[in-house]
């Protein structure tokens, strides 16, 4: 009878143990390597994001400098128009290389939009009709917006105050004061996402702008006729389509495009009134309260990019004295809005 070889058996057990140790060490090493790779990628991403943020900040400063140069250019100080360098300068705003990345900048005249905190009932009705002439609850939306802005708890016939909003699934109180951000409109009764954000173009209709594209909370209270869209001009000044078309034809130049070299902007509001204004002195005075040719507030959007990582900053600046002060600063992670 053969006896088991204990020596061989012990070697076999030892071999199994060694193999298991190797497997465990391999797993630990693999896990450590994966962790280090992940941490390295995170560190690399954070480094790129930090640099992208710095590039976005640089773009904001470039735009402020362009606006400042514009404000000190004698031939341009009395008016703002989109054929000026502050509005678009490919050599300064588009794919500008700096260090390891690039930045892109856009500047929008906030006073090309309607001052929502100064808007009145007829203007709101005109705006909603221009956006959607078949809108059924215009009275509710108009009264509710005005109720949201106006102080006190007395509501209009079709409007809403805190007693309405406190009965919602997530209750909140009405502002009863001027809007600080245009996004507050989404809290107002009747203001839908599509009305606020607009609608894309389809085969049945053109793209439709939203309230966020046409209204602003940062404004001196008057629209700039050199930068305002047709809808804004119609809404603010109660103009019909032929008169607006005539204004755009004169202002936009031969190519019909705003913001190109052949633009013919109005250098004074008196020039605008002389060509397109009403003859009635009272109506002229009303136009002077609602419109002009200069702007104080601008929205600057700057996106920095390094190695595929983007960082966007949106800043609203205001012309104050010899500088353009920053009124708001909104970082947008991941890219532009």
C-alpha positions in Angstrom: 0.0 0.0 0.0 1.5 3.4 -1.0 1.5 6.1 1.6 0.8 9.7 0.5 3.8 11.8 0.0 3.4 14.5 2.7 6.3 16.5 1.4 4.7 16.7 -2.1 1.3 17.6 -0.6 2.8 20.5 1.4 4.5 21.8 -1.7 1.1 21.7 -3.5 -0.7 23.6 -0.8 2.1 26.2 -0.7 1.9 26.6 -4.5 -1.9 27.2 -4.3 -1.3 29.7 -1.5 1.4 31.5 -3.6 -0.9 31.6 -6.6 -3.7 33.1 -4.5 -1.3 35.7 -3.1 -0.3 36.5 -6.6 -3.9 36.9 -7.7 -4.7 39.1 -4.7 -1.6 41.2 -5.2 -2.4 41.5 -8.9 -6.0 42.7 -8.0 -4.6 45.1 -5.5 -2.1 46.5 -7.9 -4.6 46.6 -10.7 -7.0 48.5 -8.4 -4.3 50.8 -7.3 -3.3 51.5 -10.9 -7.0 52.1 -11.9 -7.4 54.5 -8.9 -4.2 56.4 -9.8 -5.3 56.6 -13.4 -8.7 57.9 -12.4 -7.2 60.4 -10.0 -4.8 61.5 -12.7 -7.7 62.0 -15.1 -9.6 64.0 -12.4 -6.5 66.1 -11.7 -6.0 66.7 -15.4 -9.7 67.6 -15.9 -9.5 70.0 -12.9 -6.4 71.6 -14.2 -8.0 72.0 -17.7 -11.2 73.4 -16.1 -9.2 75.9 -14.1 -7.4 77.1 -17.2 -10.6 77.2 -19.1 -12.2 79.3 -16.4 -9.2 81.7 -16.5 -9.6 81.9 -20.3 -13.3 82.7 -19.9 -12.4 85.4 -17.4 -9.9 86.8 -20.0 -12.7 87.0 -22.6 -14.9 89.0 -20.2 -12.0 91.5 -19.7 -11.4 91.7 -23.5 -15.1 92.7 -24.0 -15.0 95.2 -21.2 -11.9 96.8 -22.8 -13.7 96.9 -26.2 -16.7 98.6 -24.6 -14.4 101.1 -22.8 -12.5 101.9 -26.0 -15.9 102.5 -27.7 -17.0 104.8 -25.0 -13.9 106.9 -25.5 -14.1 107.1 -29.3 -15.5 110.6 -30.0 -17.3 109.5 -33.2 -19.2 106.8 -31.3 -19.9 108.1 -27.9 -23.5 109.4 -28.6 -24.9 106.0 -29.7 -24.5 102.3 -29.7 -24.9 100.1 -32.8 -24.1 96.6 -33.8 -21.6 97.6 -36.5 -19.3 98.9 -33.9 -16.3 96.9 -32.6 -17.7 96.3 -29.1 -20.5 94.2 -30.7 -18.5 92.0 -32.9 -14.7 91.9 -33.5 -13.5 88.6 -35.1 -9.9 89.5 -34.3 -10.7 89.8 -30.6 -13.8 87.6 -29.9 -13.6 84.5 -32.1 -11.3 81.5 -31.4 -8.7 83.6 -29.7 -5.6 81.5 -28.7 -4.1 82.1 -25.3 -1.8 79.6 -23.5 -3.0 76.1 -24.0 -6.5 77.0 -25.1 -8.9 79.4 -26.8 -11.8 81.7 -25.8 -14.9 82.9 -27.6 -16.9 86.0 -26.7 -20.3 87.4 -27.6 -21.7 90.7 -26.4 -25.4 91.5 -26.4 -27.0 94.9 -25.9 -29.4 94.4 -23.0 -31.3 97.5 -24.1 -32.2 95.8 -27.4 -34.8 94.1 -25.1 -37.9 95.3 -23.4 -37.5 96.5 -19.8 -39.9 94.1 -18.1 -40.1 96.0 -14.9 -41.4 99.2 -16.8 -43.6 97.5 -19.3 -47.3 98.4 -19.3 -50.5 96.5 -20.1 -50.9 97.5 -23.8 -47.3 96.6 -24.5 -47.6 93.2 -22.9 -50.8 92.5 -24.9 -49.0 93.5 -28.1 -46.0 91.3 -27.2 -48.1 88.2 -26.6 -50.1 88.8 -29.8 -46.8 89.1 -31.8 -45.5 85.9 -30.3 -48.7 83.9 -30.7 -51.8 85.6 -32.2 -53.9 82.6 -31.2 -52.9 82.6 -27.5 -56.0 82.0 -25.5 -55.0 83.1 -22.0 -53.3 86.4 -22.8 -55.4 88.3 -20.3 -54.4 85.9 -17.5 -50.7 86.1 -18.4 -50.7 90.0 -18.7 -52.6 90.5 -15.4 -50.4 87.9 -13.6 -47.1 89.5 -14.8 -48.3 92.9 -13.7 -49.6 91.6 -10.4 -46.2 89.9 -9.8 -44.3 93.2 -10.3 -46.8 95.5 -8.5 -46.7 96.0 -4.7 -49.6 95.1 -2.4 -52.1 92.2 -2.4 -54.8 93.6 -4.6 -54.9 91.5 -7.8 -56.2 92.3 -11.2 -59.3 90.6 -12.7 -57.4 87.8 -14.3 -54.2 88.0 -12.2 -52.7 86.3 -9.2 -51.2 87.2 -5.9 -49.7 85.2 -3.0 -53.1 83.6 -2.1 -53.0 81.8 -5.5 -49.4 80.7 -5.4 -49.5 79.5 -1.8 -52.1 76.9 -2.9 -49.7 75.3 -5.5 -48.1 71.9 -4.9 -44.9 73.7 -4.0 -46.2 76.9 -2.4 -44.4 80.3 -2.7 -45.3 84.0 -2.4 -45.7 86.5 -5.2 -42.7 88.9 -5.6 -44.8 92.1 -5.3 -41.9 94.0 -6.7 -39.5 94.4 -9.7 -38.0 91.2 -11.1 -34.3 90.7 -10.3 -33.8 88.0 -12.9 -35.9 87.3 -16.0 -36.2 83.6 -15.0 -38.7 84.7 -12.3 -41.3 84.9 -15.1 -41.4 81.1 -15.0 -43.1 81.5 -11.5 -45.9 83.6 -12.9 -49.3 82.1 -13.6 -49.7 81.3 -17.3 -46.1 81.7 -18.3 -45.2 78.3 -19.8 -41.8 77.0 -20.7 -42.4 77.4 -24.4 -43.6 81.0 -23.9 -40.5 81.8 -21.9 -37.9 79.9 -23.9 -39.4 80.1 -27.4 -39.8 77.4 -30.0 -37.5 76.0 -32.6 -38.3 76.2 -36.3 -40.3 73.3 -37.8 -41.6 72.7 -41.3 -44.8 74.3 -40.3 -43.5 77.5 -38.7 -40.4 79.6 -38.2 -38.5 79.7 -34.9 -40.2 81.8 -32.3 -38.3 83.8 -29.7 -39.3 83.6 -26.0 -39.8 86.1 -23.3 -36.2 85.5 -22.1 -35.0 86.7 -25.6 -37.1 89.8 -25.7 -37.2 91.1 -22.1 -34.6 92.1 -19.6 -34.4 93.2 -16.0 -31.2 95.1 -16.4 -32.0 98.2 -18.4 -32.2 102.0 -18.0 -35.8 101.7 -19.1 -35.6 102.5 -22.8 -34.9 100.3 -25.8 -32.1 101.1 -28.3 -33.7 101.5 -31.8 -30.3 100.7 -33.3 -30.2 97.2 -31.8 -33.8 96.2 -31.1 -35.5 93.5 -33.1 -38.7 94.1 -35.1 -40.9 92.5 -32.3 -39.3 94.8 -29.7 -39.8 97.9 -31.8 -43.4 97.0 -32.5 -44.1 96.3 -28.9 -42.4 99.4 -27.4 -43.6 102.0 -29.9 -46.8 100.5 -31.1 -45.7 100.4 -34.7 -47.3 98.5 -37.6 -45.3 96.1 -39.8 -44.8 98.5 -42.8 -43.2 101.2 -40.5 -41.0 98.7 -38.8 -39.9 97.3 -42.1 -39.0 100.8 -43.2 -36.9 101.3 -40.1 -35.1 98.0 -40.5 -34.5 98.7 -44.2 -32.9 102.1 -43.4 -31.0 100.9 -40.3 -29.7 97.6 -41.6 -28.3 98.9 -44.9 -28.3 97.4 -48.4 -27.6 93.8 -47.3 -30.6 93.8 -44.9 -28.4 92.4 -42.1 -27.9 94.1 -38.8 -24.3 94.3 -37.6 -22.5 94.6 -40.9 -20.3 97.3 -42.4 -23.1 98.9 -44.5 -25.4 99.5 -41.5 -26.9 103.0 -41.2 -27.6 103.5 -37.5 -29.3 106.5 -36.0 -26.8 108.7 -34.3 -29.3 110.7 -32.3 -32.9 110.0 -31.3 -33.9 113.3 -33.0 -32.7 111.8 -36.3 -34.9 108.7 -35.7 -38.0 110.9 -34.7 -37.5 113.1 -37.8 -37.6 110.1 -40.1 -40.1 107.8 -38.4 -41.6 109.5 -35.4 -45.2 110.6 -34.9 -46.3 114.2 -35.6 -48.2 114.5 -32.3 -45.9 116.2 -29.6 -47.5 114.1 -26.8 -46.8 110.9 -28.6 -43.2 112.1 -29.4 -42.7 112.7 -25.7 -43.9 109.1 -25.0 -41.5 107.7 -27.6 -38.6 109.6 -26.0 -39.4 107.9 -22.6 -39.5 104.5 -24.2 -36.6 104.6 -26.7 -33.2 106.0 -27.5 -30.0 105.3 -29.5 -27.6 104.6 -26.6 -27.2 101.8 -24.2 -25.7 101.3 -20.7 -26.1 97.6 -20.0 -24.5 94.7 -21.9 -24.5 90.9 -21.5 -21.1 89.3 -22.1 -20.8 85.6 -22.6 -17.3 84.2 -22.7 -16.3 80.5 -23.1 -12.8 79.2 -22.5 -11.7 75.8 -23.8 -8.7 73.7 -23.0 -8.3 70.2 -24.3 -12.0 69.7 -24.9 -12.9 71.1 -21.4 -15.1 74.2 -21.6 -16.1 76.8 -19.0 -18.5 79.6 -19.7 -19.1 82.8 -17.7 -22.1 85.2 -18.4 -21.6 88.7 -17.0 -23.8 91.7 -17.2 -21.9 95.0 -17.2 -23.0 98.6 -16.9 -21.3 101.8 -18.1 -20.6 103.8 -15.0 -18.2 106.8 -15.2 -15.0 105.7 -16.8 -15.5 102.0 -16.5 -17.9 99.1 -17.2 -18.9 97.7 -13.8 -19.9 94.0 -13.4 -23.4 93.8 -12.1 -23.8 90.0 -12.2 -21.4 87.0 -12.7 -22.8 83.6 -13.6 -20.5 80.6 -14.2 -21.9 78.0 -16.5 -20.2 74.6 -16.1 -19.6 72.6 -19.3 -20.0 75.2 -22.0 -22.1 78.1 -23.3 -25.8 78.7 -22.9 
